[in-house]
Amino acid sequence: MNKIVKILLIVIGLVAAVLWFSLPSADDPGAINSGSMNFMFIIMYILLAIAVVTSVVFGLAKLFTTKGSLKKALFAIGGLAIVVAVSYGLSSDNMAVVEAMSERGVETTEGTVKNIGMGLNVFFILTVIAVILMVFPGLKRMFIK
């Protein structure tokens, strides 16, 4: 199987190299519609799909075969859901922001502003948690020795 994958990767690399050298110049207005450009995008989408499917399949296989990993994953997903719920509760649907955005020509709703605020709050909370989890063990190790 490993030899087949190597041969397949070499063939894809050679095809991509041939397509690279057959690309039209950037000054050509019809460059976006060239066949080599389209084929390179097709190769890229195929490789991306293979990478996504492989990582999901092997990740799920590892999740279900390793003892205790499913429980840890469910705790992590539950913790993330709690952070998202708290962030949604903390975010506001400020009408001043909606009015300011509409003055600039960007149509927004109160729900959109609340979702953006929730996303920012999730980012800030997870950043604080990550910093604490990086700093606390270092401090603990410094003072316990």
Buried (B, 14 or more C-beta within 10 A) or exposed (E): EEEEEEEEEEEEEEEBEEBEEEEBEEEEEEEEEBEBBEBBEEBEEEEEEEEEEEEEEEEEEEEEEEEEEEEEBEEEEEEEEEBBEBBBEBBEBEEEBBEEBEEEEEEBEEEBBBBEBBBEBBEEBBEEEEEEEEEEEEEEEEEEE
